[in-house]
Amino acid sequence: MTSPTLPAAALSAWSASASPSNGGDDAPPSMGASLFCAICSDSARFVSSTQRVTAESARARPFRRSSTGATWELTPGSVYLGVALPAVASFASDATPGTFLNRMVRPLLKALGPYAMYGGRDFVTLRTGARRDVRSPIAGIAFAHDAASGRALFEAVIGTGSPFAGAGRRSFRGAVPAAYAEHSAGDLVARSVAAYGQPNQAIGWKLEAEEALIQSPFHATTEAEIGAIGALEEAGHTVLGGDLQATGDALQAYARDPRPENLAPFYDGRAAILGLPDLAVLTSLIDSLKRRL
């Protein structure tokens, strides 16, 4: 069967419909998993829900995705994978918000082949080189989670023609992203669908999203092990975002009311945050923002 090949606008439209915070008519089903896997047909920036689209970044055709974290580069041949769930443990019974990404990436590792590895961050590496001794990031992975509804989303992009991201991100720790060449894009779609064992909603998908709107940049930023984290004041509320991945409603609830007790969901397991072992960074960032206003 021919693998679905769709523009970035279509991938963005499905991602929006699968958002854990989406409670509309096109929300993910309340039972079972929804899978979407397709080859991208054009070039765009796949901007996460925690990133800002500035006038400068808008030059590269930005389209929004629902998961949190760093921006990914889409090029012709990139493979997009999304799995939407009514609860974090719907697919892997032992998953929690904190282990969701780890559990959901496992079938993708199987699809990518025996040299694919996951090290607990926001990307998958592949052992490359003549001796398979070079670890190159070849896929971006991310999650979205809504503590109130319990719904969750896993998303990934694998660059088969070009890397999914440029070099230099702090999260890579000096590793240089590479294009994935173990299997063709079409084979990878088939292998991914088989690994997750779900029907592919990309077949026959017609909806497309508009390009992401331009926004004001963060007013205050800091560097964490996963990358840049930012804050700004918007419509009378503090907003946190950047490269970090986190349970969306819990993160923004703390941003609106940054008392220590509002970090409790991240400590007691109701919410998850990736790449920020010291949550005091959030408090420091908000304090920095308020000093600048």
FENFENQUI-V333085 format. One record per residue. N is the residue number from 1. SS is DSSP state (a for helix, b for strand, c for the rest). PSI is psi in whole degrees, -180 to 180 (* if undefined). OMEGA is omega in degrees with one decimal (999 if undefined). Layout:
n=N ss=SS psi=PSI omega=OMEGA
n=N ss=SS psi=PSI omega=OMEGA
This chain:
n=1 ss=c psi=137 omega=178.4
n=2 ss=c psi=134 omega=-179.7
n=3 ss=c psi=142 omega=177.2
n=4 ss=c psi=133 omega=176.3
n=5 ss=b psi=119 omega=-170.1
n=6 ss=b psi=154 omega=176.4
n=7 ss=c psi=164 omega=178.4
n=8 ss=a psi=-34 omega=179.8
n=9 ss=a psi=-35 omega=178.8
n=10 ss=a psi=-40 omega=177.2
n=11 ss=a psi=-41 omega=179.0
n=12 ss=a psi=-39 omega=-179.3
n=13 ss=a psi=-44 omega=178.6
n=14 ss=a psi=-42 omega=-179.9
n=15 ss=a psi=-41 omega=178.5
n=16 ss=a psi=-42 omega=-179.7
n=17 ss=a psi=-26 omega=-176.8
n=18 ss=c psi=3 omega=-178.3
n=19 ss=c psi=133 omega=177.9
n=20 ss=c psi=-25 omega=179.5
n=21 ss=c psi=0 omega=-179.4
n=22 ss=c psi=116 omega=178.4
n=23 ss=c psi=14 omega=-176.7
n=24 ss=c psi=-171 omega=-177.8
n=25 ss=c psi=-26 omega=-179.3
n=26 ss=c psi=18 omega=179.9
n=27 ss=c psi=157 omega=177.8
n=28 ss=c psi=152 omega=-180.0
n=29 ss=c psi=151 omega=-177.5
n=30 ss=c psi=-12 omega=179.6
n=31 ss=c psi=138 omega=173.5
n=32 ss=c psi=175 omega=-177.7
n=33 ss=c psi=151 omega=172.6
n=34 ss=b psi=125 omega=-177.4
n=35 ss=b psi=141 omega=178.7
n=36 ss=b psi=120 omega=-179.2
n=37 ss=b psi=124 omega=-175.1
n=38 ss=b psi=161 omega=173.5
n=39 ss=b psi=133 omega=177.9
n=40 ss=b psi=140 omega=-176.0
n=41 ss=c psi=-6 omega=-176.7
n=42 ss=c psi=-176 omega=-177.9
n=43 ss=c psi=139 omega=179.1
n=44 ss=b psi=168 omega=170.7
n=45 ss=b psi=130 omega=-179.5
n=46 ss=b psi=98 omega=-169.6
n=47 ss=b psi=131 omega=-177.0
n=48 ss=c psi=171 omega=179.9
n=49 ss=c psi=-15 omega=-179.5
n=50 ss=c psi=3 omega=-179.6
n=51 ss=c psi=157 omega=175.7
n=52 ss=c psi=140 omega=175.6
n=53 ss=c psi=103 omega=-179.7
n=54 ss=c psi=171 omega=-179.9
n=55 ss=c psi=-37 omega=-179.4
n=56 ss=c psi=-46 omega=-177.9
n=57 ss=a psi=-21 omega=-179.0
n=58 ss=a psi=-13 omega=179.5
n=59 ss=a psi=-18 omega=-174.9
n=60 ss=a psi=32 omega=177.9
n=61 ss=c psi=75 omega=-179.3
n=62 ss=b psi=134 omega=171.6
n=63 ss=b psi=143 omega=-173.9
n=64 ss=b psi=142 omega=167.7
n=65 ss=c psi=165 omega=-172.7
n=66 ss=c psi=-22 omega=179.7
n=67 ss=c psi=164 omega=-178.2
n=68 ss=c psi=173 omega=173.0
n=69 ss=c psi=-157 omega=-174.5
n=70 ss=c psi=160 omega=176.0
n=71 ss=c psi=142 omega=177.3
n=72 ss=b psi=153 omega=176.5
n=73 ss=b psi=126 omega=174.4
n=74 ss=b psi=133 omega=174.8
n=75 ss=c psi=163 omega=177.5
n=76 ss=c psi=124 omega=-177.0
n=77 ss=c psi=-15 omega=175.5
n=78 ss=c psi=142 omega=177.1
n=79 ss=b psi=125 omega=177.9
n=80 ss=b psi=137 omega=176.8
n=81 ss=b psi=131 omega=174.2
n=82 ss=b psi=138 omega=176.3
n=83 ss=b psi=115 omega=-179.8
n=84 ss=b psi=138 omega=-175.0
n=85 ss=b psi=146 omega=176.7
n=86 ss=c psi=-16 omega=177.5
n=87 ss=c psi=155 omega=-175.6
n=88 ss=c psi=-26 omega=-177.8
n=89 ss=c psi=15 omega=-178.7
n=90 ss=c psi=-32 omega=-177.9
n=91 ss=c psi=-51 omega=175.9
n=92 ss=c psi=116 omega=-169.8
n=93 ss=c psi=-22 omega=-179.0
n=94 ss=c psi=8 omega=-178.2
n=95 ss=c psi=144 omega=172.0
n=96 ss=c psi=170 omega=175.3
n=97 ss=c psi=-37 omega=-178.2
n=98 ss=c psi=-24 omega=-178.9
n=99 ss=c psi=5 omega=-174.5
n=100 ss=a psi=-48 omega=-177.8
n=101 ss=a psi=-43 omega=179.4
n=102 ss=a psi=-43 omega=-178.4
n=103 ss=a psi=-38 omega=-175.1
n=104 ss=a psi=-23 omega=-178.7
n=105 ss=a psi=-16 omega=-173.8
n=106 ss=a psi=-46 omega=176.4
n=107 ss=a psi=-33 omega=177.2
n=108 ss=a psi=-41 omega=176.9
n=109 ss=a psi=-41 omega=177.7
n=110 ss=a psi=-42 omega=-179.9
n=111 ss=a psi=-36 omega=-177.6
n=112 ss=a psi=-24 omega=177.3
n=113 ss=c psi=174 omega=-170.8
n=114 ss=c psi=-14 omega=-178.3
n=115 ss=c psi=3 omega=178.3
n=116 ss=b psi=141 omega=-177.0
n=117 ss=b psi=149 omega=174.3
n=118 ss=b psi=127 omega=-175.5
n=119 ss=c psi=16 omega=175.5
n=120 ss=c psi=8 omega=-180.0
n=121 ss=c psi=-144 omega=-173.9
n=122 ss=c psi=29 omega=178.7
n=123 ss=b psi=163 omega=174.3
n=124 ss=b psi=139 omega=176.8
n=125 ss=b psi=159 omega=175.5
n=126 ss=b psi=133 omega=174.7
n=127 ss=b psi=114 omega=-175.9
n=128 ss=b psi=-177 omega=-179.2
n=129 ss=c psi=167 omega=-177.1
n=130 ss=c psi=-33 omega=-179.1
n=131 ss=c psi=9 omega=-178.0
n=132 ss=c psi=38 omega=-177.3
n=133 ss=c psi=7 omega=176.8
n=134 ss=b psi=127 omega=179.9
n=135 ss=b psi=111 omega=-176.4
n=136 ss=b psi=127 omega=173.1
n=137 ss=b psi=126 omega=-178.3
n=138 ss=b psi=-5 omega=-179.8
n=139 ss=b psi=137 omega=171.2
n=140 ss=b psi=138 omega=176.9
n=141 ss=b psi=149 omega=-176.6
n=142 ss=b psi=162 omega=177.6
n=143 ss=b psi=159 omega=166.5
n=144 ss=b psi=144 omega=-179.0
n=145 ss=b psi=138 omega=177.8
n=146 ss=c psi=114 omega=-175.8
n=147 ss=c psi=-34 omega=-176.8
n=148 ss=c psi=-46 omega=-178.7
n=149 ss=c psi=-23 omega=-176.2
n=150 ss=c psi=-9 omega=-175.6
n=151 ss=c psi=156 omega=-177.3
n=152 ss=b psi=158 omega=-179.5
n=153 ss=b psi=134 omega=173.2
n=154 ss=b psi=131 omega=178.4
n=155 ss=b psi=150 omega=178.4
n=156 ss=b psi=150 omega=171.9
n=157 ss=b psi=129 omega=177.8
n=158 ss=b psi=122 omega=179.7
n=159 ss=c psi=108 omega=-179.6
n=160 ss=c psi=-28 omega=178.1
n=161 ss=c psi=-37 omega=179.0
n=162 ss=c psi=157 omega=178.6
n=163 ss=c psi=152 omega=-179.0
n=164 ss=c psi=-12 omega=-178.6
n=165 ss=c psi=159 omega=175.7
n=166 ss=c psi=169 omega=179.1
n=167 ss=c psi=161 omega=171.5
n=168 ss=c psi=-10 omega=177.0
n=169 ss=c psi=138 omega=-177.3
n=170 ss=a psi=-35 omega=-178.6
n=171 ss=a psi=-28 omega=-177.4
n=172 ss=a psi=-17 omega=179.2
n=173 ss=c psi=44 omega=176.4
n=174 ss=c psi=-12 omega=178.0
n=175 ss=c psi=146 omega=-176.9
n=176 ss=c psi=121 omega=179.6
n=177 ss=c psi=149 omega=179.9
n=178 ss=c psi=160 omega=174.5
n=179 ss=c psi=145 omega=179.0
n=180 ss=c psi=127 omega=-175.3
n=181 ss=c psi=12 omega=-179.2
n=182 ss=c psi=-34 omega=179.4
n=183 ss=c psi=156 omega=175.2
n=184 ss=c psi=163 omega=179.0
n=185 ss=a psi=-43 omega=179.4
n=186 ss=a psi=-43 omega=177.7
n=187 ss=a psi=-38 omega=-178.6
n=188 ss=a psi=-38 omega=175.4
n=189 ss=a psi=-49 omega=-179.2
n=190 ss=a psi=-42 omega=-179.8
n=191 ss=a psi=-38 omega=-179.8
n=192 ss=a psi=-45 omega=178.7
n=193 ss=a psi=-43 omega=179.0
n=194 ss=a psi=-39 omega=-177.8
n=195 ss=a psi=-36 omega=-179.7
n=196 ss=a psi=-18 omega=173.8
n=197 ss=c psi=34 omega=-179.4
n=198 ss=c psi=151 omega=174.8
n=199 ss=c psi=148 omega=-177.1
n=200 ss=b psi=110 omega=-179.1
n=201 ss=c psi=-10 omega=179.0
n=202 ss=c psi=-22 omega=178.8
n=203 ss=c psi=117 omega=-179.4
n=204 ss=c psi=4 omega=-179.4
n=205 ss=c psi=133 omega=-175.3
n=206 ss=c psi=-21 omega=-173.2
n=207 ss=c psi=147 omega=176.7
n=208 ss=c psi=145 omega=179.0
n=209 ss=c psi=161 omega=173.0
n=210 ss=c psi=160 omega=174.0
n=211 ss=c psi=151 omega=-179.5
n=212 ss=c psi=143 omega=-179.1
n=213 ss=c psi=150 omega=177.4
n=214 ss=c psi=138 omega=-179.3
n=215 ss=c psi=165 omega=173.7
n=216 ss=c psi=148 omega=-178.9
n=217 ss=c psi=169 omega=174.4
n=218 ss=c psi=144 omega=178.9
n=219 ss=c psi=-24 omega=179.1
n=220 ss=b psi=139 omega=-179.9
n=221 ss=b psi=159 omega=174.2
n=222 ss=b psi=161 omega=179.6
n=223 ss=b psi=132 omega=174.7
n=224 ss=b psi=177 omega=-176.4
n=225 ss=c psi=-24 omega=179.8
n=226 ss=c psi=-14 omega=-179.1
n=227 ss=b psi=-157 omega=-176.9
n=228 ss=b psi=138 omega=174.7
n=229 ss=b psi=138 omega=-175.6
n=230 ss=b psi=166 omega=177.0
n=231 ss=b psi=151 omega=173.9
n=232 ss=b psi=163 omega=175.8
n=233 ss=b psi=124 omega=-176.1
n=234 ss=b psi=125 omega=179.6
n=235 ss=c psi=37 omega=177.5
n=236 ss=c psi=6 omega=-179.2
n=237 ss=b psi=147 omega=172.3
n=238 ss=b psi=136 omega=178.9
n=239 ss=b psi=133 omega=175.9
n=240 ss=b psi=146 omega=179.6
n=241 ss=b psi=-157 omega=-177.9
n=242 ss=b psi=-147 omega=-174.7
n=243 ss=c psi=-10 omega=-178.2
n=244 ss=c psi=151 omega=174.6
n=245 ss=b psi=133 omega=-174.4
n=246 ss=b psi=159 omega=170.1
n=247 ss=c psi=117 omega=-167.9
n=248 ss=a psi=-51 omega=-175.5
n=249 ss=a psi=-34 omega=178.2
n=250 ss=a psi=-40 omega=-180.0
n=251 ss=a psi=-47 omega=-177.1
n=252 ss=a psi=-27 omega=174.5
n=253 ss=a psi=-39 omega=176.4
n=254 ss=a psi=-39 omega=179.5
n=255 ss=a psi=-38 omega=-179.7
n=256 ss=a psi=-31 omega=-177.3
n=257 ss=c psi=82 omega=-169.8
n=258 ss=c psi=60 omega=172.5
n=259 ss=c psi=148 omega=-178.4
n=260 ss=a psi=-37 omega=-178.1
n=261 ss=a psi=-20 omega=179.0
n=262 ss=a psi=-1 omega=170.3
n=263 ss=a psi=-3 omega=-175.5
n=264 ss=a psi=-41 omega=-179.4
n=265 ss=a psi=-29 omega=179.6
n=266 ss=a psi=-25 omega=-180.0
n=267 ss=a psi=-32 omega=-176.0
n=268 ss=a psi=3 omega=173.0
n=269 ss=c psi=-2 omega=177.8
n=270 ss=c psi=-22 omega=-178.9
n=271 ss=c psi=163 omega=-178.1
n=272 ss=c psi=151 omega=173.8
n=273 ss=b psi=135 omega=-176.0
n=274 ss=b psi=134 omega=173.6
n=275 ss=c psi=17 omega=-179.4
n=276 ss=c psi=76 omega=-177.0
n=277 ss=c psi=-27 omega=179.3
n=278 ss=c psi=103 omega=-176.7
n=279 ss=c psi=-10 omega=176.0
n=280 ss=a psi=-19 omega=176.9
n=281 ss=a psi=-37 omega=179.8
n=282 ss=a psi=-44 omega=179.0
n=283 ss=a psi=-44 omega=179.4
n=284 ss=a psi=-39 omega=-179.5
n=285 ss=a psi=-42 omega=179.0
n=286 ss=a psi=-40 omega=176.7
n=287 ss=a psi=-41 omega=178.0
n=288 ss=a psi=-41 omega=178.4
n=289 ss=a psi=-46 omega=-176.3
n=290 ss=a psi=-31 omega=177.3
n=291 ss=a psi=-28 omega=-177.3
n=292 ss=a psi=-17 omega=-176.4
n=293 ss=c psi=* omega=999
